Amino acid sequence: MSTYTYSQIQAAVNAGVEMVMEEIGGERDGELLDLVANASLSLLDNPNLTIDDVLEENYDDPEEVLSWVSS
């Protein structure tokens, strides 16, 4: 079994987001993929976080982020 550093995992997740975005494009999709990436990386540090915790930890305006999902 391989062991990876946080930095390696972060780089792989971000590269995955960029790879997918090159194919599908779209600002909203990119924002949602970034949200998934941020949630995944935050959960590495604390697997008990809620979406509200992730939003507070990673974004200046969590309410704006939630508006992406509903638009």
Sequence and secondary structure as in RCSB ss.txt:
>XXXX:A:sequence
MSTYTYSQIQAAVNAGVEMVMEEIGGERDGELLDLVANASLSLLDNPNLTIDDVLEENYDDPEEVLSWVSS
>XXXX:A:secstr
     HHHHHHHHHHHHHHHHHHH  HHHHHHHHHHHHHHHHHHH TT  HHHHHHHH S HHHHHHHHH 
